[in-house]
Amino acid sequence: MFSIEKPKEIHLESWKAIVTESLASHNLPTDQFNFDRLWTNVFEDNYFAFSAKNENKFMGIIIARLNETYFQKIIELDILYVLPDFRKIGVARSLINKVESIAKEQKLDLIIRGVEKSNLLAQKLFKNYHEINRTRFVKKA
């Protein structure tokens, strides 16, 4: 069994290790990632961050944020990562359920971005979501 809880300052190193592993698993550069900014943000009111823990062992994390524009107000999933030893036992489902319940309470849509086609576990986890096709642009330096 495991519990879902908000981050605490004493958990900084555990969260940093999980985020670093998540980045590495997606072949993203860890040297360009600002963990200190993320850590500060997870304590802000417009962020929803939780970890799954079994006693003192971290199993996974989720971070979502409120995104409000002139046209819409939504919750966007930024990070969902479960350590490999704890996959396929309901950790990701429990974490996403927590954020889904917040979205439902606030009557907001939950948007999931960037699910890789090769990530079959994530595809299965989000099977009840509608796919939205968008084009993303970034200005070249």
C-alpha positions, 0 to 999 in steps of 0.5 A: 500500500502507498499514500499520496502526499504533497511535497515537503521541504525535507523531500527535496533530494528525493524529488530531485532524484526522481525528476533527474531520472525522469529526464534521463529516461526521456533523453532530455538534458539534465544540465539545462533543467532548472530543478530549483525553479521547479522545486520553488514552483511546486509550493505555489498555489497554481501548482498541484504536486504530489508524491506516492510513498510507501513508508519512507520510499518514494515511488513516483511524482506528479506535477500539474499546473493551473494555466489561465489565459484570456480564453481558457482556464485549464490544468496541464500535466507537466510531469508524471513519473513512476520509478521502474520498480513501482510500475504496473501496481496502480501508482500512476493511476492513483497520482493522476486520479488525485489531479483529476479530482482537483480538476473536477472540483474546480470544473476545469479540463485536465490537459495531458501533453507529450505522451510518446507513442512508444509509451504504451503504459501512458497510452493505456493510462490516458485511454479515456482522454480525447486526443487534441492535435496541435501544432507547436512553434518555437522561434529559432535562435 
